[in-house]
Amino acid sequence: MTDALHLLGVRRFLPLFATQLLNAFNDNLFKNAMVLFVVYQVYNDETSETWFSAITTGIFILPFFLLSALSGQLADARDKARIIRIVKACEIAIMLVGAAGLTLAWQGLWVNAVAIPLMLLALFAMGVHSTFFGPIKYAILPQQLRPDEVLGGTGLVEAGTYIAILGGTLLAGVIPVEASAVGVIVIAMIGYFTSLQIPPAPALETGHRIDLNILRSSVRLVSATLHIPRLFLAIVAISFFWTIGAVLFIQFPPLVKNVLTADREVASLFLGIFSVGVAIGSVLVNRLLKGEVSARYSTPSVLVMGLFVVAFHYFSVRWTPAPDGHLYGIGEFMQHAEVWLLLISLLGIAVAGGMFVVPLYAFLTTTVRKAEAARTVAANNIVNSGAMVAGSLLAIGLSVGGVATADQLLLAAAMCLVSAWLARKLHKACDDVVCADMEGLPPTV
């Protein structure tokens, strides 16, 4: 990564990087331990499993829709490092609740009546936690990094996030649920201590009033952001990406179990490959752009992503299932005749997706005034979360309507065409804007 790896040795970046990496790791260790346990140990039909996978996605992202405006206002009005420490302390309490749910599930005690509701409550609370942490991890970068470091820093954050997703996802698939219960508490505590090392990041402007009415503030924030064409295009393009991602992540566990007839370790492998692929794409696009903030490669990247989704669907429907009553273990799965074509398609989806989305996040934080970066990211999160909820509901509706899990992948491929069109319009709009530090711009939010 061009001149970016040096950031891992400086205090203005490393503690933030470590904190967000541990945050993503813990989110995914907990969520996947819960989903894989329920899909493989509680439910026994494809529709119920898809429902549960979609519900967990919806529960986690609902706080982003409801509270992002408040989180963005707080991040721009208060010291960002202090907010991070508060939310990381809350994570410890949240994970105590989640661990209790996982432990009850492991013991087989009140699984449907108590254990699953406790786990869903903790998942919702982690969504709230991530809602307040999310705008900061991007908005703090232009404040603490030089303009020529922002794309590299954004790429490292994105790559680190997906490497952490990979680690949490894979670990959830190979360790017993009781070990996950202990792990999520320990990791939350480590994350809090790393947050103590983040340098102060005080508000760049003072005096703006925080609107506690979440509906009114959300409408105002989104309206104030989306009327700017370049931000509108970037946010809508990112939203389509996360809608595609929501559909794919919802489908992976039931698809692996019911179409590819494989066990939960293979489901973790799929989620892990997707995560590491996005990390690779995040690094690769920074090398291609050489630190320049540009949507130049976003259109071809998402078109390639769509082609890989179609290939992944093709190899899925051609898959020879295991004998009735048997699920492939990871060793048997890797010996399947077409496994490498399937996995290469999956990796291609993820690499192209990372190349598509990382420059768009850097664009959001560098083409607005630094004092408004958190609110811009928060507006993006509101729209993204609404799109992901819509994707979750669409996946549920298609399942109820009898559309096969594998065939739902074609919906994701179709959405890639829309994303490509939006990215192309954004790149053309960017020709009229200097895609670098825009501190001199008038207020936009």
Order of alpha helices (4+ residues) and beta strands (2+ residues): alpha-alpha-alpha-alpha-alpha-alpha-alpha-alpha-alpha-alpha-alpha-alpha-alpha-alpha
